[in-house]
Amino acid sequence: MRICTETSDFYIDLVFYNYILKCFVLIDLKTHKLTHQDIGQMDMYIRMFDDLKRQSDDNPTIGIIFCTDKDETMVKYSVLNESKQIFASKYMTVLPTVEELRNELERNKLMYNENKLE
């Protein structure tokens, strides 16, 4: 979606409206490791969207950045650490192998059984 200022155009990858949360959800897809520039960009998108699109009965806009990797130290010292509106999550750029899927299922099964015993 295109969002404009007086002199610049910006493009948000995906924009949704969640009718249960009553808020806009902005999604930015990154094909690289999360950078502080990505976080600043999403922060700006949220502020612009809240100012230009959000209605008085809407909740604050939420931003999600999907990236291939993220540095937890950078997250700790950025607005992601305290923000209730911006989130970052890693995604895989290739599908896992059958063996990797089996291992993950087994790991989840073990965790589930351990939690059930407690």
TORDO-663347 format. One record per residue (C-alpha): x, y, z. Coordinates in steps of 0.02 Angstrom, whole numbers, padded with zeros to 5 digits, always signed. Example, Ala and Ser with C-alpha at 12.3 -4.5 7.8 and 13.67 -1.06 7.14 Angstrom:
% residues 2
+00615-00225+00390;+00684-00053+00357;
END
This chain:
% residues 118
+00000+00000+00000;+00064+00172-00043;+00068+00303+00094;+00125+00481+00055;+00198+00635+00135;+00210+00804+00049;+00371+00754-00039;+00390+00565-00029;+00298+00403-00064;+00320+00248+00045;+00258+00072+00013;+00202-00046+00151;+00210-00228+00097;+00046-00286+00175;-00094-00192+00264;-00237-00278+00355;-00376-00222+00470;-00410-00340+00615;-00592-00317+00660;-00574-00411+00825;-00428-00303+00886;-00503-00152+00796;-00336-00098+00726;-00232-00093+00569;-00092-00221+00554;+00057-00172+00446;+00176-00307+00385;+00348-00277+00312;+00437-00424+00230;+00627-00419+00235;+00742-00538+00142;+00888-00499+00257;+00935-00492+00440;+00838-00362+00540;+00923-00192+00546;+00890-00037+00651;+00838+00048+00488;+00699-00081+00467;+00636-00046+00642;+00641+00143+00614;+00549+00121+00449;+00409+00021+00532;+00399+00146+00675;+00374+00285+00547;+00242+00183+00453;+00145+00156+00615;+00152+00339+00663;+00098+00393+00488;-00042+00265+00483;-00105+00316+00655;-00104+00497+00602;-00176+00479+00427;-00287+00324+00426;-00336+00276+00603;-00511+00326+00658;-00553+00385+00835;-00631+00217+00882;-00483+00114+00816;-00345+00046+00928;-00163+00091+00891;-00088+00017+00733;+00022-00139+00751;+00177-00169+00644;+00258-00337+00611;+00427-00357+00526;+00466-00528+00455;+00653-00552+00428;+00774-00694+00395;+00869-00666+00558;+00877-00546+00703;+01010-00495+00828;+00937-00507+01004;+01059-00375+01069;+00999-00251+00940;+00818-00293+00984;+00858-00264+01168;+00922-00088+01136;+00793-00036+01006;+00612+00019+01017;+00564-00164+00992;+00612-00197+01173;+00479-00083+01247;+00355-00062+01105;+00184-00138+01116;+00155-00096+00932;+00308-00160+00838;+00361-00342+00828;+00494-00437+00731;+00494-00620+00690;+00610-00733+00592;+00553-00837+00445;+00636-00972+00344;+00684-00936+00163;+00686-01120+00117;+00576-01264+00170;+00650-01381+00300;+00699-01557+00252;+00591-01705+00302;+00721-01750+00433;+00718-01574+00507;+00528-01581+00516;+00533-01750+00603;+00660-01685+00730;+00553-01531+00765;+00396-01636+00789;+00489-01750+00908;+00558-01602+01005;+00384-01527+01020;+00312-01694+01076;+00444-01707+01213;+00412-01528+01271;+00224-01560+01275;+00245-01718+01378;+00363-01632+01500;+00240-01489+01527;+00097-01612+01548;+00190-01699+01691;+00220-01539+01788;
END
